[in-house]
C-alpha cells in the first residue's frame, strides 16, 4: 500500500483566507495549500492592506473586520476563480476604491450573477470592459445587508462569496437561491463560517446570515479531495495497486471525496475511516451512468479513466464544467477522440465507450490543471502521452508530476 501526502485543499484554503481576513484577531492557518491560486489570493489580501505572514506549514493573517486597510488598491487575481470572486466581495464590506483584474483565462469566466447581487445590495461595482467579467472596480462604502435572490446555477462560488459577506454587513443577509450547482461546496462554506463564529441557518432555499462578524482562530486545512481523486483513480486502474490518503476520511468537509463512491460502483475496493481513505484495485472497472452535478471537478478524472471500463461511462448534469478554466466537456471529448476513443457529448453530458487509448498523442490542456492531472491517469496505460502545457498544474499542485511519478513507480 502506498501512502500519499496530498497538499491542502484549495477550496478550504481560499475560504479560510477570506474568513481570517474578516475576523477579529490573528488567525493561523495550518498546512495551507501553496499554489499559484492561493499565493495569488494571499498577495491580493496584501495589496488590499491586510497583513499576511507566511512560513512553511503555517500562514498568519491579521484580521480587519472593518475591511481593507488600503483606501485604494489594484489587485491582480491571476487565474484564480476564488480570488476573482471572493476578494471583490470582501472589499465591498470596507471603504475605498479597488480595481480587480485577472488573466485572459479568468476574464472569460462569468461573474455576472455575483455582480448583480452585489449591486442589489447597494455596492457601486463597475465592469471595465465586458459586463459580467473582469476587470471591475468596486467603490466600497460598506454593505447594509438585506434580502436578495441569486442564481448560482453556474457556480456555487457566487453563493459562497455572499454567504461569507453576510456577517460583515450591518443588518445581515437573507439569500434565496433559485438554482444551485456543486452544493457540497456550500456545505464547506457554512461549516467554516460557523467555526469562525458566524450564525447562519438555512430555511429551504433561503440562507439567513446574522451580522455577527468573525472571530480569529487556529484552523487546520484538510488535504484536497479533488487532487486526491487522481491518485484514487490510478489505484483503481492498476491491478494490485492501492493508495491511502491520510487526513481525508469520515468527517471531511469536501464533497469531492464522494468520487471514491463512483470508483466503488465501478468495482474498486474503497475503505473510508476517521484516519483517511484507501482505494484498492480489484482488477476490474465497470461502466456506469452517474450524475456528477455535485462533484463536477472530478468529471475529467472519471472521463480519463472511462475508456478502461468494461462498458460505457456516461456522466450527466455537468453543464457548469463548460465555464471552468476551459470547456472541460469538450476538452475531455477532444483529447479522448485523439486517443482513438469513441465519445459523444450533449449540453450537460458526456458518454465514453470502452476502448484502448493509443498514442503518441499530445494532450491539448487549454491551460487547465485538471485536464493535465486527469490524463496523467490515462497515460498509465497509454505510452506516448505528452502535454502541451504540463506546467499549468502550478494552479493547484505545483509538484504534481514528481509526486505522481513517484507514486506510479512505488511498488
C-alpha positions, 0 to 999 in steps of 0.5 A: 500500500502506498501512502500519499501526502496530498497538499491542502485543499484549495477550496478550504484554503481560499475560504479560510483566507477570506474568513481570517481576513474578516475576523477579529484577531490573528488567525493561523492557518495550518498546512495551507495549500501553496499554489499559484491560486492561493499565493495569488489570493494571499498577495491580493489580501496584501495589496488590499492592506491586510497583513499576511505572514507566511512560513512553511506549514503555517500562514498568519493573517491579521484580521480587519473586520472593518475591511481593507486597510488600503483606501485604494488598491489594484489587485491582480487575481491571476487565474484564480476563480476564488480570488476573482470572486471572493476578494471583490466581495470582501472589499465591498464590506470596507471603504475605498476604491479597488480595481480587480483584474485577472488573466485572459483565462479568468476574464472569460469566466462569468461573474455576472450573477455575483455582480448583480447581487452585489449591486442589489445590495447597494455596492457601486461595482463597475465592469471595465470592459465586458459586463459580467467579467473582469476587470471591475472596480468596486467603490466600497462604502460598506454593505447594509445587508438585506434580502436578495435572490441569486442564481448560482446555477453556474457556480456555487462560488457566487453563493459562497462569496455572499454567504461569507459577506453576510456577517460583515454587513450591518443588518445581515443577509437573507439569500434565496437561491433559485438554482444551485450547482456543486452544493457540497461546496456550500456545505464547506462554506457554512461549516467554516463560517460557523467555526469562525463564529458566524450564525447562519441557518438555512430555511429551504432555499433561503440562507439567513446570515446574522451580522455577527462578524468573525472571530480569529482562530487556529484552523487546520486545512484538510488535504484536497479531495479533488487532487486526491481523486487522481491518485484514487483513480490510478489505484483503481486502474492498476491491478494490485495497486492501492493508495491511502490518503491520510487526513481525508476520511469520515468527517471531511468537509469536501464533497469531492471525496464522494468520487471514491463512491463512483470508483466503488460502483465501478468495482474498486475496493474503497475503505473510508475511516476517521484516519483517511481513505484507501482505494484498492484495485480489484482488477476490474472497472465497470461502466456506469451512468452517474450524475456528477452535478455535485462533484463536477471537478472530478468529471475529467478524472472519471472521463480519463479513466472511462475508456478502461471500463468494461462498458460505457461511462456516461456522466450527466448534469455537468453543464457548469464544467463548460465555464471552468478554466476551459470547456472541460466537456469538450476538452475531455471529448477532444483529447479522448477522440485523439486517443482513438476513443469513441465519445459523444457529448450533449449540453450537460453530458458526456458518454465514453465507450470502452476502448484502448487509448493509443498514442503518441498523442499530445494532450491539448490542456487549454491551460487547465490543471485538471485536464493535465492531472486527469490524463496523467491517469490515462497515460498509465496505460497509454505510452506516448502521452505528452502535454502541451502545457504540463506546467499549468498544474502550478494552479493547484499542485505545483509538484504534481508530476514528481509526486505522481511519478513517484507514486506510479513507480512505488511498488 
